[in-house]
């Protein structure tokens, strides 16, 4: 089985909200199970277990979820993309289904694309990616609307993050 949705990691990472997903050149990541993923991440134990062994799209569809592989996924460390949403994403998928989750992720990706196209000063990609992953959809919509009316999007997102109690920084 091949993964149908590379924008969502089988572990629950929002690959479609990662800066490397939007990078041009050799450092671009194709997303979980996307074309060329094996060259970028040849030994992903999540993909091996979830997709190749069990034939699932996401780990949240497994009766053993969350298994011991998730013991380190407490949100305290990040890579290029935040890991703070791995377990909450899995819970949302279990509660509402994969299609509903992907619909919301698509809206987050649409926000990110608009932010990058219209408001990126060359130094804002990571901030926009984190905001898209961590802030509420309502907050993202409001921030983008305010920016379309002349407000500074980065400033507006920082205000929204403070209001929601989120920190728009990767935790290394």
C-alpha positions in Angstrom: 0.0 0.0 0.0 1.2 3.5 -0.8 0.3 6.5 1.3 -2.4 8.6 -0.3 -1.9 11.7 1.8 1.7 12.7 2.1 0.7 16.0 3.8 -0.1 14.1 6.9 2.6 11.9 8.5 1.3 8.5 9.6 2.6 9.5 13.1 0.4 12.6 13.0 3.0 15.3 12.0 1.5 18.0 9.8 3.9 17.4 6.8 1.9 19.9 4.7 2.7 22.6 7.3 6.4 22.0 7.4 8.9 24.6 5.9 10.8 21.8 4.1 7.6 20.9 2.3 7.6 24.4 0.7 11.3 24.4 0.0 12.7 24.3 -3.6 15.7 22.1 -4.4 17.4 19.1 -2.8 16.4 19.8 0.8 12.6 19.7 -0.1 10.7 17.0 1.8 8.0 15.3 -0.2 5.9 14.6 2.9 5.2 11.3 4.5 5.5 8.5 1.9 5.6 11.1 -0.9 7.7 10.6 -4.0 11.3 10.3 -3.0 10.5 10.0 0.8 12.7 6.9 1.0 15.8 8.9 0.0 15.0 11.6 2.5 13.9 9.4 5.4 15.0 5.8 4.6 14.4 4.3 8.1 11.1 5.8 9.3 9.8 3.2 11.7 6.3 4.8 11.8 5.9 4.5 8.0 7.3 0.9 8.0 4.9 -0.2 10.7 1.8 1.8 9.8 1.8 1.7 6.0 3.9 -1.2 5.0 3.1 -3.7 7.7 -0.4 -2.8 8.6 -1.7 -1.2 5.4 -3.0 1.9 7.3 -2.8 5.6 6.3 -2.2 6.9 9.8 -1.2 5.3 13.1 -4.4 6.6 14.7 -6.3 3.9 12.7 -4.4 1.2 14.5 -6.0 -0.6 17.5 -2.7 -0.4 19.4 -2.5 3.4 19.0 -0.6 5.1 20.7 2.1 2.4 20.9 5.5 2.6 22.4 6.8 4.5 19.3 4.9 7.5 20.7 6.6 7.5 24.1 9.0 10.3 22.9 6.2 12.3 21.3 5.3 14.5 24.2 5.7 17.8 22.3 8.9 18.8 24.1 11.1 18.6 21.0 10.6 19.5 17.4 12.4 19.0 14.1 11.6 21.2 11.1 8.0 21.0 12.0 6.4 21.1 15.4 5.7 17.8 17.1 3.3 19.4 19.6 0.3 18.3 17.5 1.3 14.7 16.9 -0.9 13.1 19.7 -3.7 15.7 19.5 -3.9 15.1 15.7 -4.2 11.4 16.3 -7.0 12.0 18.8 -8.8 14.2 16.4 -8.5 11.6 13.7 -9.9 8.9 16.0 -12.8 11.1 17.1 -13.8 12.7 13.8 -12.3 10.6 11.1 -9.4 11.1 8.7 -11.5 12.9 6.1 -12.6 15.6 8.6 -9.1 16.0 9.8 -7.7 16.4 6.2 -10.4 19.0 5.5 -9.1 21.1 8.4 -5.5 20.5 7.4 -6.3 21.7 3.9 -7.7 24.9 5.3 -4.5 25.3 7.3 -2.4 24.7 4.2 -4.4 27.2 2.2 -3.8 29.8 5.0 0.0 29.0 4.8 0.1 29.3 1.0 -1.6 32.7 1.1 0.7 33.9 3.9 3.8 32.8 2.0 2.6 34.3 -1.3 1.3 37.6 0.0 3.2 38.4 3.3 6.5 36.6 3.3 9.5 38.9 3.7 12.0 36.1 3.2 12.3 35.5 6.9 8.8 34.5 7.9 8.3 30.9 6.6 9.0 29.2 9.9 6.6 31.5 11.8 3.8 31.1 9.2 4.3 27.3 9.3 4.1 27.2 13.1 1.1 29.5 13.2 -0.7 27.3 10.6 0.0 24.2 12.7 -0.7 25.6 16.2 -3.3 28.3 16.1 -7.0 27.8 15.8 -8.6 28.0 12.4 -10.7 31.0 13.6 -7.5 32.8 14.7 -5.8 32.1 11.4 -8.9 33.4 9.5 -9.1 36.5 11.6 -5.3 37.2 11.3 -5.4 36.8 7.5 -8.5 39.0 7.2 -6.8 41.7 9.3 -3.7 41.5 7.1 -5.7 41.9 4.0 -7.0 45.1 5.5 -3.5 46.4 6.1 -2.4 44.9 9.4 1.0 43.2 9.7 0.4 39.5 9.5 3.4 38.5 11.6 2.3 40.9 14.4 -1.3 39.8 14.2 -0.2 36.1 14.4 1.9 36.8 17.5 -1.0 38.5 19.1 -3.2 35.6 18.3 -0.7 33.1 19.7 -0.5 35.1 23.0 -4.3 35.1 23.2 -4.4 31.3 22.6 -1.5 30.6 25.0 0.8 29.3 22.2 4.4 29.8 21.6 5.4 30.2 17.9 8.9 28.7 18.3 10.3 25.3 17.6 11.4 23.4 20.7 14.8 21.9 19.9 
